[in-house]
Amino acid sequence: MSIYPFEAKKIDGETISLEQFEGKALLIVNTASKCGFTPQFKELQSLYEEYKDKGFEVLGFPCNQFMGQEPGNEEEIQSFCELNYGVSFPMFAKVEVNGQDAHPLFKYLTENAPGVLGMKAVKWNFTKFLVDKSGNVIDRYAPNTNPKDIASDIEKVL
């Protein structure tokens, strides 16, 4: 199985199939606007701009499960990301990444790329999952991993 059977609601409310990203390398990130790691939006946008013409996408999934650090609605989140960080990569509607109500995509990602000591749960905002052009989960990166430190891994899957 790959990530392609999953659907997700974009930040504008449109539900899409992740099949539309088939043939592209992806970095899937759970984001938050009021987190100490929020400045990573800048590096994520930089990676997106550097590699998008080579078949790379960043997919941002806002999540409010970690100390309420994403309290806004979709319109507020989108405005914040665009105005403060110039985000132009696809952003999605708020999701849960852990627990019974976790989005099926994140259940799949965490199952296929467990964290430290085999922990399946997402530890914090800005956990990153690298997916290859065939939709396979390649790696998982901790929230404190700077996105630019993932560049060499992105180049390998491109």
Helices and strands as residue ranges (DSSP letters): E 7-9, E 15-17, G 18-21, E 25-31, H 40-51, G 52-54, E 56-62, H 74-85, H 104-112, G 116-118, E 128-131, E 137-141, G 147-150, H 151-157
